[in-house]
Amino acid sequence: MIMAAPFGLERHDTDILIIGTGGAGLFAALHAQQSAPEGTKITIAVKGLIGKCGCTRMVQGGYNVALGGGDSVERHFMDTIIGGKWLPNQDMAWKLCEQAVIRIRELENEIGCFFDRNPDGTLHQKAFAGQTADRTVHKGDLTGIEIISRLMEQVLARPVEKLQEHRAVGLIPSRDGSSLAGVLFIDMRTGALRLVRAKTVLMATGGGPTMYKYHTPSGDKTMDGLAMALRAGLPLRDMEMVQFHPTGLLAGEDTRMTGTVLEEGLRGAGGQLLNSYGHRFMFDYDAKGERATRDVVSRGIYAEMRKNNTSKNGGVYISMAQLGPENVRRKFKGMVKRCADSGFDLAAGQVEVVPTAHYFMGGVIVDTDTRTEMEGLYVAGEDAGGAHGSNRLGGNGVANSTVYGGVAGDVMGRDIRKMGSLRELDGATLQAEIERVMYPFTKSPGNIRELRSELQNVMWDHVGVMRTAAGMNRAVRCISEIRSELMNVGVAGGSRAFNLTWHDWLNVHSLCDISEVIAKAGLERENSRGAHFREDFPESGSLESSYFTLARKRDDELRLIREPVQFTIVRPGQTILSTDEPDTLVRAAE
């Protein structure tokens, strides 16, 4: 029941609250229905519309799962650990690989997904970089749309309360600060503030490193979840680890298509990266050429860009024509159309590409059941850190979201049985969050878009594919200046309903908060691992002494420390594969 409250605040109570409707959020809703006691009220809230927004929908490549042909959970796990440069939480990585086998069957048999198959009826699995087996299940190159569409149908058919176009803006703790009492939202349709109390809350808002000049997520993905967690004092790990996908479409500054992904399967199938001289340059940087991991390929492209061996718009080219135009049109229908819309012929010509900020490996520290240190708060999907370490393998992202979304739903449904009434909230924190959200209406309007563009250039230039202490220190200063400018810029009064300028202000605020953490975590890591490459510290450092960065904000001060990685399953230099297994199962012909 909703009722009036101070500050024009509306109140709403539920039992289980799920923020976000990507793969993690929708799976959590379905699993919570099964595990929670009868009569439990389940509510999902999303910044946009269910099934029409979020990053899972944008997944092209596919879903990693070890299904046979010599592949195994153990091999998938080892690829994940080695790809993450020995920084992943090994228990989380193991659960991801183990449960992916169960989740893919659930997607097919219970959710109703159709994936591509071989002539013998088995699931077709394609090659992705950094993996020693062809294990990526897919639906052409539009896998995310298939998964989200079917999940959406299942959730919409169930008695789950839906709060669409509701933007989460603050985590409100209990009066004693030990647990989570509720979440503050903006109802974007009316502009009203709404407090939703719940016994258990899943934060599955996704990442979205759109603080970079080139980025793959839509512009409304602005790290809101991690910004809320930071303000709530929760510990964040691996925040320096921003994954750049090597092949973002580069179509010029006058189209929003620039930065969108040309999926990894292109390189896995034999796509070649060429510089302006037609030279296939990746073998100059790594023996695996285009099939090296994303971080390596991104650095190879960036190095060519710095040498000015670039395309018309400042990137490089990907060529697929050597595989046969008709073959390319058949296998990569979605990509061919996307490129054609931007004036490129992927099947028979060359397409300009550039490294593009794609995925965030860092996130809230959770256990393997998605619990955080704050009772009542659970985190899954891209908001959670640990599973990928310093580099996410292509195909592990949607697997991670669906696996841990299901886990979160199961766990919340069980945990709620032990919980009594809703918690009394901390009024001071609620007041502070309301004042923060309403602050822009106290200042004169200004150019918020210009500030966001300035932030994107700063992060791309100084905290991007290659980094130095001097560059990151400069970025920290620039971010502080941009934040100060933002605090002097406001939003015109009047209607708050669908006030996109207001939300743009909040977007930049969240991006500044997380950009600062990325830069300072990058300064704390004085070596190069995976997505984090420091030209002043190019060595990876001792694998046996691996550490992850931990960031936490207390009393408005951001503090960073190093925590040793716990090798709970396998140590550097060792493997859990048997001695008679081959190094790779990838077919040599490819």
Secondary structure, 3 states (H helix, E strand, C coil): CCEEEHHHEEEEECCEEEECCCHHHHHHHHHHHHHCCCCCCEEEECCCCCCCCCCHHHCCCCEECCCCCCCCHHHHHHHHHHHCCCCCCHHHHHHHHHHHHHHHHHHHHHHCCCCCECCCCCECEECCCCCCCCCEECCCCCHHHHHHHHHHHHHHCCCCEEECCEEEEEEEEECCCCEEEEEEEEECCCCEEEEEECCEEEECCCCCCCCCCCECCCCCCCCHHHHHHHHCCCCEECCCCEEEEEEEECCCCCCCCCCCECCCHHHHCCCEEECCCCCECHHHCCCCHHHCCHHHHHHHHHHHHHCCCCCCCCCEEEECHHHCHHHHHHHCHHHHHHHHHCCCCCCCCEEEEEEEEEEECCEECCCCCCECCCECEEECHHHECCCCCCCCCCCHHHHHHHHHHHHHHHHHHHHHHHCCCCCCECHHHHHHHHHHHHHHHHCCECCHHHHHHHHHHHHHHHCCCCECHHHHHHHHHHHHHHHHHHCCCECCCCCCCCCHHHHHHHHHHHHHHHHHHHHHHHHHCCCCECCECECCECCCCCCCCCEEEEEEEECCEEEEEEEECCCCCCCCCCCCCCCCCCCCCCCCCC
